[in-house]
Amino acid sequence: MDKDLNYYLNIDYPFTVRPDTDDGGYIVEFTDLRYCVGTGDTIQEAINDAMIAQSEWIKAAFEKGIAIPEPGGSEEYNGRISLRIPKSLHKMVVETAKREGVSANQFLSHLISIGIGKKTV
C-alpha cells in the first residue's frame, strides 16, 4: 500500500534546537529531513517556524516524487543525540568547554567516552 501525503504530514519527526551563535535566536533542525530548518528569536518561535517548514518540505517532496524518509532514516547510528539537561548543568558544560578551548559538543563527547571506557564492578 502506498502511503499518502497525510501519512507523512502526521509523522512526528525528531528535531534538535540549538542557539544561533551567528545571528542570535534559535535554530531547529529535523535530523531526518535534510535541509529542513526553522528559526526564531525564541525557542517556541523557532519550533513554530520549523513545523511550517516541515509541512512545506514534505508537501514539496511528495509532489515531486522525492522519497520521504521515515523517522530514524536508514542510518541506525547517525552520531546525533538530542538531550535535555537542566539549565544549570548546561551552563557548567558550556563554561567548562570554553575554558578547555573546545565546543560543548566536543566536551560532552569526551566525557561520554571517558564514562563508557570505565569498567563496571
C-alpha positions in Angstrom: 0.0 0.0 0.0 1.4 3.4 -1.0 1.5 6.0 1.7 -0.4 9.2 1.1 0.5 12.8 1.9 -1.4 12.8 5.1 0.6 9.8 6.4 3.8 11.8 6.2 2.3 15.1 7.4 1.2 13.3 10.6 4.5 11.7 11.5 6.3 13.1 14.5 9.8 13.8 13.2 12.5 14.3 15.8 14.3 17.6 15.8 17.1 19.5 17.6 17.1 23.0 19.0 20.3 25.0 19.3 21.3 28.6 19.8 22.1 30.5 16.6 25.6 31.8 17.5 25.8 33.9 14.4 22.5 35.8 14.4 21.1 35.2 17.8 17.9 33.4 18.5 17.5 29.6 17.8 17.7 27.1 15.0 15.5 23.9 14.8 16.7 21.1 12.6 15.0 17.9 11.7 17.5 15.1 11.8 15.7 13.0 9.1 14.6 15.8 6.7 17.7 17.2 5.0 17.9 21.0 5.0 14.6 21.4 6.7 15.1 24.0 9.4 13.2 26.7 11.3 14.5 29.8 13.1 13.2 32.3 15.6 14.1 34.7 18.3 12.7 32.3 21.0 12.7 28.6 21.1 8.9 28.5 20.7 9.1 30.8 17.6 11.8 28.6 16.1 9.8 25.4 16.7 6.7 27.0 15.2 8.7 28.1 12.1 10.2 24.6 11.9 6.7 23.0 11.9 5.7 25.1 9.0 9.0 24.3 7.2 8.5 20.6 7.9 5.0 20.6 6.4 6.1 22.5 3.3 9.2 20.3 2.9 7.0 17.1 3.0 4.4 18.6 0.6 7.1 19.6 -1.9 8.9 16.2 -1.7 5.6 14.4 -2.1 4.5 16.4 -5.2 7.9 15.9 -6.8 8.0 12.2 -6.1 11.1 12.5 -3.9 11.4 9.8 -1.2 10.3 11.0 2.2 12.2 9.2 4.9 10.7 7.6 8.0 11.9 8.9 11.4 15.2 7.3 12.2 16.0 7.0 8.5 18.2 4.3 7.1 21.1 5.2 9.3 20.9 3.3 12.5 23.6 5.5 14.1 23.9 9.0 12.7 26.1 10.5 15.5 23.3 12.7 16.8 21.7 12.7 20.3 19.1 15.1 21.4 19.4 15.6 25.2 17.6 17.9 27.6 19.5 18.9 30.7 18.9 21.4 33.5 20.0 25.0 32.6 22.5 25.0 35.5 24.2 21.9 34.1 24.1 23.3 30.6 25.8 26.4 31.9 28.6 24.4 33.6 29.2 22.3 30.4 29.5 25.4 28.2 31.7 27.3 30.7 34.0 24.3 31.2 34.2 23.7 27.4 35.2 27.4 26.9 37.9 27.1 29.5 39.2 24.0 27.7 39.1 25.7 24.3 36.6 23.2 22.8 32.9 23.2 21.8 30.3 21.9 24.2 29.7 19.0 21.9 33.3 18.0 21.9 33.5 18.3 25.7 30.3 16.2 26.2 31.6 13.6 23.7 34.9 13.4 25.7 33.0 13.0 29.0 30.8 10.2 27.5 33.8 8.4 26.1 35.5 8.5 29.5 32.4 7.2 31.2 31.8 4.4 28.6 35.5 3.4 28.9 35.3 2.8 32.6 35.0 -0.8 33.8 32.0 -1.6 35.9 32.3 -3.6 39.0 
